[in-house]
Structures are given as C-alpha cells and as structure tokens.
Amino acid sequence: MPSKLSRDTFALFLSWVEDFGNEPDRSRKISAYTGRWEPLGIRDARAVLWVEDPTLPTNNCAACLLPNGWKATLEEIRRALALLGSNAPLASVCSDDAPSRIELAPPRLRAELQAKRQQLEFQKRRREMAEEEPEERRVKSRRLA
C-alpha cells in the first residue's frame, strides 16, 4: 500500500504544479506559512513563479526560474504524468534518462555539468570496453584452438 500511496501523492503534486499553466499567475505566491496562494507585492511580480522561503518570507525560492526553465519543467511534469498514467514503475518515472536540460543552466554551471556528463560517458564507455574484452579474447582463443 505505501508505494501506491506515494505514487498517488506524487501524481497529485505533479497535477497541481501542471495546473499553474504555461505562465503562472505572477500576482500570487505560494506561502510556506499558510500553505495557500497569497497576494504578491508589485515589486515581486517580475518572477515567473514565487515560492515563499519558509525561513525568510521575503525570499523567493524560485527566483532563478526563467520562462524557458518553466517550459522545460512543464514538459517534464507532463512526461512524468504520462508515465504514471501508463502504470510505469516509479523508478522509470524518476529516472535520469530524461532529455538534457543543460542549456537552461547558468553559464558557469553549464560548463561544469557538461564536463561531468562527458566524464560519466567516458567512464561508461570504459566499463563497456572492459566487459567486451574478455568475451573477444575467448572468441579469439576458440578460433585458435
């Protein structure tokens, strides 16, 4: 039962966020204190999404979110909801094989993420080559025998 409950809760959360729409309402914020949408001051209405910081209510936890980042977020939410709707395992819904979104990262972080991705790809190729080598050696030794 717990896995079903967590799947349902996860789907409800994703649906709730998807309901923010293609452009969230910039006149309201999500309040960590009241658990509701609250009116937003005019000076704060520039943000794509305003999520109140529970430790500092005047701080927006989503301040770095840009319109293209919100679009990518909605795409991923819709992808996850489709997988959940087809009863895909939760592990596949939360897997890291989603489309790359490196282009959305700030320039310094983008370079760091690209370097890390290249390093992981190199390590993966090395493992694959190491796994292939013993098999290739066996095939060659059988031919010689």
N, C-alpha and C positions, 0 to 999 in steps of 0.2 A: 504493500500500500504506500509506503513513503515515496517510492520512485514515481508512482502515478501522481501523488500529491505534488511533488516537486515539478513534474512535467506540466501539470495544470497551472501551477502558480507561475512558472516560467512563461507559459503561453499567455496567461492573463497579463503579466507585466509587459511582454512584447506587444500585445494588442493595445495596451494602454498607451505605450510610447508611440506606436504607429498612429494612434488617434490624434496625436499632436498635429499631424498633417504635414504637407510639403513645406509649410512655413509656420512654425509655432507662433502662437499669439504673443507678440512682443510687449503687450501691456500687462502681462501677469507673470508671476514667478511661482515656482514650486517651493513651498515653505517647509523647511525641515521641522519647524516648531509646531505648526498647525496641521501638517500633513495634507494641506489643501493648496489650491491655486489662490494666490493673493495678488492684490493690485501692485503694480510696479511703478516706481517713480519715473518721471520723464527722463531724468539723466541716465537711467539704467536701461532704457528701451532700445539701445543700439544692439544689444546681444541677440544672437539667433535664438538662444534658449537661456533662461535664467534659473539656475538651481541654487537655492539658498544654502550657504555653508552652515552646518549645524554649530560650528564653533565660533563663527563670526558672521552674523546675519547680513552684514553689508557686503560680503564677499560672494561673488558668483562662481560656483564650482565649474560652470560650463563656459567661462569667459573666453577660452581659446577656440571654442567651436565656431567654425566658419560655415557659410551656406553649402559649400561643396562637401564639407565633412558631415553636415546634417543629411545631405542627399545620400552619401555613402552609408550612413547609419541606417537610414530607412531601407535602403536596398538590402542590407544585411539582416535587418529585422524581418523583412518580407521573405527573404530566403529561409531564415530560421523558422518562421511560421509555416511556410510550405512544407518543410521537412517534418515539423511536429505534426502537421495535419496528415501527412502520409505515414504516420507512426514510425518514423525513422528513430533509431536509437539515440538517446540523448547525447551519447558520446560523438555521434556523427554531426549532430546539430551544433555542438560546441567545438568541433574540430578546427584545426588551424589551416585547413586546405581551402579557405575562402580566398576570393580574389585579393591580390596585393593592393594595399591602400597606401603604400609608401609615399606616393606623390602628395598625399594630404599632410604629411608631417612637415614641421618647420625645417628649413634647410640644414641646420646643424644636425638635427636628429635624423633627418632623411639620409644623410651620408653615413651616419653610424648604423642605421638599420640596414642599409644596402650592404655595407661591409659585413655585418653579422649574417645576413642572408647568404652572401657569397661564401662565407666561411662554412656555414651549415651545408650548403650544396656541395662544397669541396669535400667535406667530411663524409657526406652520404655517398658520393662517387667513390671515395677511397674504400669505404666499407664494402660497397658493391663489387669493386675490383678485387678486394681481398677474398670475398666469398667466391668469386668466379675462378680465381687462380687454382685452388685445389682441384676443382672439377676439370678444368682444362688440362692440368697435369695428369689426372687419372686417364682422361681420354687419350692423351698422347702416349702414356705408358702402355695402354691396352693395344694401341696400334703397333707399337714396337715389339710387343710380346708374341 
